[in-house]
């Protein structure tokens, strides 16, 4: 599949999930800004993909990223970030969302497995209650130590 075909709108993402469900494929969903893709992201996404049959990424829009990370972010545009994410072989779809959280998108897509990275309490993850109510799972994966977009940004700007 061509990279641009993996970047989908909400309606297309919903249709893809429906088609995958008809084939009894387990859908894994995760989300993030993924501003400067690094080894930690790649390892995290690979682990997420291994949990099911299809991996769909909810990508924070430029406006959403700016609200969450501050006025100097994102460094890469949402189009660029979506293209990079879609280029990863085990990513099946990328869908941009403009809200501060992916709650509405999770309710639309109804993934079988909701994945987040870091030290989240599974009960505090946005969309966890919805996914569990549908019989799905919530999984927290460990981040790879020493890799973060914020630390890369500081290094680039000469602060580290």
C-alpha positions as CSV (number, residue, x, y, z in Angstrom):
1,X,0.0,0.0,0.0
2,X,1.3,3.5,-0.9
3,X,2.2,5.8,2.0
4,X,-0.5,8.4,1.1
5,X,-3.2,5.7,1.2
6,X,-2.4,5.0,4.8
7,X,-3.2,8.6,5.8
8,X,-6.9,8.6,6.2
9,X,-9.7,10.9,7.5
10,X,-12.1,9.9,10.3
11,X,-14.7,8.3,8.0
12,X,-12.1,6.3,6.1
13,X,-10.6,5.1,9.4
14,X,-14.0,4.0,10.6
15,X,-14.5,2.1,7.3
16,X,-11.1,0.4,7.6
17,X,-11.8,-0.7,11.1
18,X,-15.2,-2.1,10.0
19,X,-13.5,-4.0,7.2
20,X,-10.8,-5.4,9.5
21,X,-13.4,-6.4,12.1
22,X,-15.3,-8.4,9.4
23,X,-12.0,-10.4,8.9
24,X,-11.7,-10.9,12.7
25,X,-8.6,-8.8,12.8
26,X,-7.7,-7.3,16.1
27,X,-7.3,-3.5,15.9
28,X,-4.6,-1.8,18.0
29,X,-4.9,2.0,18.6
30,X,-2.3,4.3,20.0
31,X,-1.9,8.1,19.7
32,X,0.6,10.8,20.1
33,X,2.3,13.9,18.6
34,X,5.3,11.9,17.2
35,X,7.0,15.2,16.4
36,X,10.6,14.0,15.9
37,X,10.4,10.3,15.4
38,X,13.2,8.4,17.2
39,X,14.2,4.9,18.3
40,X,12.0,5.0,21.3
41,X,8.9,5.7,19.2
42,X,9.8,3.0,16.7
43,X,10.3,0.4,19.3
44,X,7.1,1.4,21.1
45,X,5.1,1.2,17.8
46,X,6.6,-2.1,16.9
47,X,5.6,-3.6,20.3
48,X,2.1,-2.1,19.9
49,X,1.7,-3.6,16.4
50,X,2.7,-7.1,17.8
51,X,-0.4,-7.0,20.1
52,X,-2.9,-7.3,17.3
53,X,-3.4,-7.6,13.5
54,X,-3.8,-3.9,12.6
55,X,-2.2,-0.8,14.0
56,X,-3.9,2.5,13.7
57,X,-2.2,5.7,14.9
58,X,-4.2,8.8,16.1
59,X,-1.9,11.7,15.4
60,X,-2.3,15.0,17.2
61,X,-2.8,17.9,14.7
62,X,-0.5,20.9,14.6
63,X,-3.0,22.9,16.7
64,X,-3.5,20.1,19.2
65,X,0.3,19.6,19.5
66,X,0.8,23.3,20.1
67,X,-1.8,23.3,22.9
68,X,-0.3,20.3,24.5
69,X,3.5,21.0,24.0
70,X,3.7,24.8,23.8
71,X,4.1,27.5,21.2
72,X,7.3,26.2,19.7
73,X,5.9,22.8,18.8
74,X,5.4,20.9,16.7
75,X,8.7,21.1,14.9
76,X,7.4,19.0,12.0
77,X,4.0,19.7,10.4
78,X,1.2,17.3,10.8
79,X,1.5,16.4,7.1
80,X,5.1,15.6,7.5
81,X,4.5,13.6,10.8
82,X,1.7,11.7,9.2
83,X,3.8,10.8,6.2
84,X,6.7,9.6,8.3
85,X,4.3,7.5,10.5
86,X,2.6,6.0,7.5
87,X,6.0,5.0,6.0
88,X,6.5,2.5,8.9
89,X,5.6,-0.9,7.5
90,X,3.7,-2.2,10.5
91,X,1.5,1.0,10.7
92,X,-1.7,0.3,8.8
93,X,-3.4,3.7,9.1
94,X,-2.7,7.2,10.4
95,X,-5.6,9.5,11.3
96,X,-5.1,13.1,12.5
97,X,-7.3,14.5,15.3
98,X,-7.6,18.1,16.4
99,X,-8.9,17.6,19.9
100,X,-6.7,17.7,23.0
101,X,-7.5,14.0,23.6
102,X,-8.3,11.1,21.2
103,X,-11.5,10.2,23.2
104,X,-13.9,11.0,20.3
105,X,-11.7,9.1,17.8
106,X,-11.5,6.1,20.1
107,X,-15.3,6.1,20.4
108,X,-15.6,6.1,16.6
109,X,-13.0,3.4,15.9
110,X,-13.7,1.0,18.9
111,X,-10.3,-0.6,18.9
112,X,-9.8,-4.0,20.5
113,X,-6.6,-2.9,22.1
114,X,-5.7,0.6,23.4
115,X,-2.0,1.2,23.9
116,X,-0.1,4.0,25.6
117,X,3.5,4.3,26.5
118,X,5.2,5.4,29.7
119,X,4.1,5.3,33.3
120,X,0.4,5.8,32.8
121,X,-2.1,4.2,35.2
122,X,-4.2,2.1,32.8
123,X,-7.4,3.5,34.5
124,X,-6.3,7.1,33.7
125,X,-5.8,6.5,30.0
126,X,-8.3,8.4,27.8
127,X,-10.7,5.9,26.2
128,X,-9.8,3.1,28.5
129,X,-13.3,2.8,30.0
130,X,-14.8,2.7,26.5
131,X,-12.5,0.1,25.2
132,X,-12.9,-2.1,28.2
133,X,-16.7,-1.8,28.0
134,X,-16.6,-3.3,24.5
135,X,-14.5,-6.2,25.8
136,X,-11.2,-4.8,24.7
137,X,-7.8,-4.4,26.5
138,X,-5.7,-1.5,27.7
139,X,-2.0,-2.0,27.6
140,X,0.8,0.2,28.9
141,X,4.2,-0.3,27.2
142,X,7.5,0.9,28.8
143,X,9.3,3.7,27.0
144,X,12.9,3.1,25.9
145,X,15.1,5.0,28.4
146,X,17.1,7.9,27.1
147,X,14.9,8.7,24.1
148,X,12.4,11.6,24.0
149,X,11.5,14.3,21.6
150,X,11.9,16.9,24.3
151,X,15.5,15.9,25.0
152,X,16.3,15.9,21.2
153,X,14.7,19.4,20.9
154,X,16.8,20.7,23.8
155,X,20.0,19.2,22.3
156,X,19.2,20.8,18.9
157,X,18.5,24.2,20.5
158,X,21.8,23.9,22.4
159,X,20.3,23.5,25.9
160,X,21.8,20.1,26.6
